[in-house]
Amino acid sequence: MFVVHLYLTGSASPPSPADAHAVQDLIWAHAGPWHRLEHVLARCEPDGIGLVLYLSAPTADRATEQAANLLAGVRGTGVLARYTFPESG
């Protein structure tokens, strides 16, 4: 299992704990078995939302690819439309 850390920024106002919870729910709702997501943590910070994704993968690079594929599916959905995603790669 590998851990992928991400930070979402760009909301006009500081995120609330409800935003972090909604982000976590959206990620779980969009995760398919092929993403091999084991656990997700979302925490609001002063200027964004910190994410920690735990993914089952053979390598760290593959876990990063799986995380990027998962986030591509949720980008612009619900509360996530207010945030900027990190560049993949």
C-alpha positions in Angstrom: 0.0 0.0 0.0 1.2 3.5 -0.8 0.2 6.9 0.4 -0.4 9.8 -2.0 -0.6 13.3 -0.4 -2.5 16.1 -2.3 -3.5 19.6 -1.5 -6.5 21.3 -3.1 -6.4 25.1 -3.2 -8.3 27.9 -4.8 -11.6 28.3 -2.9 -12.6 31.9 -2.4 -13.3 31.3 1.3 -11.6 29.0 3.8 -13.0 25.5 3.6 -15.2 24.2 6.4 -15.1 20.7 8.0 -18.3 20.0 5.9 -16.3 20.8 2.7 -13.6 18.3 3.7 -16.3 15.7 4.5 -18.0 16.3 1.1 -14.7 15.9 -0.7 -14.1 12.6 1.1 -17.6 11.4 0.2 -17.2 12.4 -3.5 -13.9 10.5 -3.8 -15.4 7.4 -2.3 -18.5 7.7 -4.5 -16.3 7.9 -7.7 -13.8 5.2 -6.7 -14.0 2.0 -8.6 -12.3 -1.3 -7.8 -9.6 -0.5 -10.4 -8.5 2.5 -8.4 -7.7 0.2 -5.5 -8.5 2.9 -2.9 -8.1 1.6 0.6 -8.7 4.7 2.7 -9.0 8.5 2.2 -8.6 11.4 4.7 -9.6 14.9 3.9 -8.8 17.8 6.3 -9.5 21.5 5.9 -6.6 23.8 6.1 -6.6 27.6 6.2 -6.3 27.9 2.4 -7.4 24.5 1.0 -8.1 20.9 1.7 -5.4 18.4 2.4 -6.0 14.8 1.1 -4.3 11.6 1.9 -5.1 8.7 -0.3 -4.1 5.1 0.6 -3.9 3.0 -2.5 -3.0 -0.6 -3.1 -0.5 -0.7 -5.9 2.7 -2.5 -6.9 4.8 0.7 -6.9 4.6 4.3 -5.7 4.4 5.5 -9.3 1.4 3.3 -10.0 -0.3 4.6 -6.9 0.2 8.2 -8.1 -1.3 7.2 -11.5 -4.3 5.6 -9.8 -4.8 8.7 -7.6 -4.6 11.0 -10.7 -7.2 8.8 -12.6 -9.5 8.9 -9.6 -9.2 12.7 -9.2 -9.8 13.1 -12.9 -13.2 11.6 -12.4 -14.2 13.9 -9.5 -12.7 17.2 -10.8 -15.4 19.8 -11.0 -18.0 17.7 -9.1 -20.0 19.3 -6.3 -17.9 21.1 -3.7 -14.7 20.2 -5.7 -15.7 22.7 -8.4 -14.4 25.4 -6.1 -10.9 24.0 -5.8 -7.8 23.7 -8.0 -6.3 20.3 -8.3 -2.5 19.7 -8.3 -0.9 19.1 -11.7 -0.4 15.4 -12.3 2.9 14.0 -13.3 
